[in-house]
Amino acid sequence: MRRFGDKIQPDIRYIDRPGAYAVLERGGRILLTHQAHPRPEFQLPGGGVEAGETPIRALHREVMEETGWRVDIRARLGCYQRYTFMVEYNLWARKICHVFACRPTRQVSQDLEEHHENHWVAVDQAMQFISNPGDQTFLRQHLRRLG
């Protein structure tokens, strides 16, 4: 599995944290979430897979929690890992990120999760907002498919 981000530090014990993330495209725009806390950043909607949950079930739940949108999964784009410190959980994690191409089907509520805001960004500008190199790679891959 491809790795992005910080180098592995041999003296740190990392906890596996699987997650599921969506590349949501509609009408020439990509839906990103801006998370204000604990560190401000734009990211693909999604998050952690809970115990007993599949990545697909987690994707639907996390996208709904963060954006209020229901989604239709079009394709699995792939999976990558990154080693990072998760400030909000005070732990070092090996994040295993499953990325899916999705189409938003219906917004049933506004942003639900505290410190998150929805931002529809033009396809040609989306790459400028995301700082995570793994998310950038899969977003770029999806944008190439769109042509």
C-alpha positions in Angstrom: 0.0 0.0 0.0 1.4 3.4 -1.0 2.5 5.7 1.9 2.2 9.5 2.0 3.3 12.1 4.5 5.7 11.9 7.4 8.4 9.3 7.7 7.7 6.4 10.1 9.5 7.1 13.5 10.8 3.8 14.8 10.5 4.8 18.5 6.7 5.5 18.2 4.0 3.0 18.5 1.3 3.7 15.9 -2.4 2.7 16.3 -4.1 1.6 13.1 -6.9 4.0 12.2 -8.9 3.0 9.1 -11.0 5.7 7.4 -13.1 6.3 4.4 -13.1 9.4 2.3 -15.2 10.7 -0.7 -14.3 12.6 -3.8 -17.7 14.3 -4.4 -18.1 15.9 -7.8 -21.2 17.7 -9.1 -21.5 20.2 -11.9 -17.8 21.0 -12.3 -17.3 21.4 -8.5 -15.8 19.3 -5.8 -17.2 19.2 -2.3 -14.5 19.8 0.4 -14.9 20.2 4.1 -13.0 22.9 6.0 -12.2 21.6 9.5 -11.4 24.6 11.7 -10.3 22.6 14.8 -7.8 21.2 15.9 -5.9 22.6 12.9 -7.5 24.5 10.1 -7.4 22.5 6.8 -9.4 21.6 3.7 -10.0 17.9 3.2 -12.1 15.3 1.5 -15.3 14.5 3.4 -15.0 11.4 5.5 -13.4 9.9 8.6 -12.8 7.0 10.8 -14.2 3.5 10.4 -15.7 2.4 13.7 -15.3 -1.1 15.2 -17.6 -3.6 13.3 -18.2 -1.1 10.5 -17.2 -1.5 6.8 -15.4 1.3 5.0 -18.5 1.8 2.8 -20.8 2.1 5.8 -18.4 4.5 7.4 -18.2 6.6 4.3 -22.0 7.1 4.2 -22.1 7.9 7.9 -19.1 10.2 7.9 -20.1 12.1 4.8 -23.6 12.6 6.3 -22.1 13.8 9.6 -19.7 16.3 8.0 -21.8 17.6 5.1 -25.4 16.5 5.4 -25.3 14.8 2.0 -26.3 11.3 1.0 -24.0 9.9 -1.7 -24.0 7.3 -4.4 -20.6 5.5 -4.6 -19.4 5.3 -8.2 -16.0 3.7 -7.8 -13.3 2.8 -5.3 -10.3 4.9 -6.2 -7.9 3.1 -3.9 -6.3 3.1 -0.5 -3.2 4.7 1.0 -1.6 5.0 4.4 0.0 7.8 6.3 1.6 8.0 9.7 0.7 11.1 11.7 -0.1 12.5 15.1 -3.8 12.9 15.6 -4.2 15.9 17.9 -7.9 15.4 18.4 -7.3 11.9 19.8 -3.8 12.6 21.3 -2.3 9.5 19.5 0.1 8.5 16.8 -1.8 6.7 14.1 -1.2 4.7 10.9 -4.2 6.1 9.0 -5.4 3.6 6.4 -7.4 5.8 4.0 -10.0 4.2 1.6 -11.0 6.7 -1.1 -14.1 6.5 -3.2 -15.5 8.5 -6.1 -19.1 9.5 -5.2 -21.9 11.6 -6.5 -23.9 13.6 -4.0 -27.6 12.6 -4.4 -29.5 14.6 -1.8 -28.7 17.1 1.0 -30.8 16.2 4.0 -29.3 18.7 6.4 -26.6 21.4 6.8 -23.2 20.6 8.2 -23.7 18.5 11.2 -20.2 18.1 12.7 -18.9 20.9 14.8 -15.9 22.8 13.3 -16.7 21.6 9.7 -18.0 23.7 6.8 -18.9 22.6 3.3 -17.2 24.3 0.4 -18.0 23.6 -3.3 -14.8 24.4 -5.1 -14.3 24.5 -8.9 -12.7 21.3 -10.2 -9.7 23.2 -11.6 -9.0 24.8 -8.2 -9.7 21.9 -5.8 -6.1 20.7 -5.8 -4.9 24.1 -4.4 -7.0 23.7 -1.3 -6.1 20.2 -0.1 -2.8 19.9 1.8 -2.8 16.1 2.4 -0.6 14.5 -0.4 -2.6 11.2 -0.3 -5.9 13.0 -0.8 -4.3 15.1 -3.6 -3.1 12.0 -5.4 -6.5 10.4 -5.4 -8.3 13.6 -6.3 -5.9 14.1 -9.2 -6.5 10.5 -10.4 -10.3 11.1 -10.3 -10.0 14.4 -12.1 -8.1 12.7 -14.9 -10.9 10.2 -15.3 -13.4 13.0 -15.7 -11.2 14.3 -18.5 
